[in-house]
């Protein structure tokens, strides 16, 4: 096993995904280990790890598996354009760049929606904090409104 290959356990720990999740992403075709050890263990390169990290970042934004696959395909097409291997034609590169731009816009929209949701959650938490303090002040002062006794 070369120094640049990492076993699935090391990859899982490094990027914070479970072994099961990484295997699932392989099963659905999002990532494929670059190699296997003589014992059949999955081996990942830094490029494979970067791919898994991208998938992990898309998940909380609500991207579906098909959307993830589409983005990864676009990135693969654009990466191939910079290599000496089978270069995609200009139309394929243009379509891949259009998809990448669409995902950029979608990610920004989803981030904005999450910022709005976070702002509402913070307002709610603030109102609860104020209510807790108000109630605590009432208890400490003997709750003058109720006369202190029942």
N, C-alpha and C positions, 0 to 999 in steps of 0.2 A: 504494500500500500504506500503510495507516494505521500510526501508531506503535504501536498495541496489538497488531498482528499480527506474528508471528514466523515466519520460514521454518523448514522442517524441520531444516536443518543447525544453526541456532542453538538450536532446541529440543533436538535430540539432544545437542549439546555441553553445554548447560545442565543437563540432567537425567541424563546418563550412559547414554543408550540409543543403540543404533546406528540409522542411517537405516532399515536393513532391518527391525529390530524394530518401529519406529514404523509403518512401512508394513504390516507383518504385523498389528499391532493394529487398523489401519484395515480391512484385508482381512477380519478375523474379526468386525468390528463392535463393537469395544470403544471406539474413539475415531474421530471424524470431524473432519477439519479444518473450522474454521468458515468458511473461504473459500479461494478459489484466486486467484492473481495472474493478470494478463492472459496471462502466459506459461504458466499451468497449474501453477505451483508451489503446494504445499500451504501454507496459512497458518493459524497457530494463535493462539488467544487465551490469556490467563492461565487461563481456565477449562479450556481443552483441555489446557494444560500440567499443571494440577493433577490432571486426570483421568489423564494418563500417569504422573504421580508416584505416584498411588494404585495404579495397576496395577503399577508397579515395586516398590512396597512389599509387595504381595500375593504376588508371584512367589517370593521366598525362603521364604515361609511355606507354600508348596506348594499354594496355591489353584489350581484348574483354571480354564481359560478360561470354562467355563459358570458357575462360582462367581463369577468376576470380573464377568461380565456381569450376574448376578443382583444383586450388590451395587451395581453402577453403576446398574442399573434402579431399585433401591430408592432410591438417593440422588437420581436424577433425579425420581422421584415426589415425594419429600419436598421437593426444591428447587422443584418446580412448585407445591407447596402454598403457598409463600411469594411467588409471583409473581402478576401480574395476568392472566397467560395462563391457559389451561384448567386450572383447579384440580381436582385429583383429589378424589373423594368421600372421606368419612371412612373407609369400609371399605378403600379403596385405600391411604390414608395409614396406617391401622392395620396393614395387611399389610406395607407397606414398612418401618414402624418395627419390626415383629416380625422381619423379615429382617435389618435392621440390627443388632438386638440379638443375633440368632443369630450373625452374623458377628463381632460384638464378642467373644462367648464363644469362638467357634472360634479367633479370632486369639490370645486369651489362652491357650487350651489349647496352641496350637502354639508360642507363646513359651515356655511352661513346659517343653514337651518339648525345645525347643532349649536352654533353660537347663540341663536335666538332661544333655543330650548334651554341652554345653560343659563341664560339671563333670567328666564322665567323661574327656573329652579332656584337660582340664587335669591330672587325676590321672595319666593315662597319660604326659603330657609330663613331669610332675614325677618320675615313677618312672624315666623314661629319663635325665633330668638327673642324678638321684642315681647311677644306674648308670654314666654317663659319668664323673662325678667319682670314683667308687670305682675304676673301671678306671684312670683317669689317675693317681690316688694310687699304685696298685699299680705302674704303669710307672715313675713317678718314683722310687719307693723301691727300684727294682731287682728288684721282684717277689720278695721274700724267700721266699715259699712255694715257688718253683721252684728256689731256690738260685742264681739268676742265670745259670746256664750250662746248656747242653744237650749 
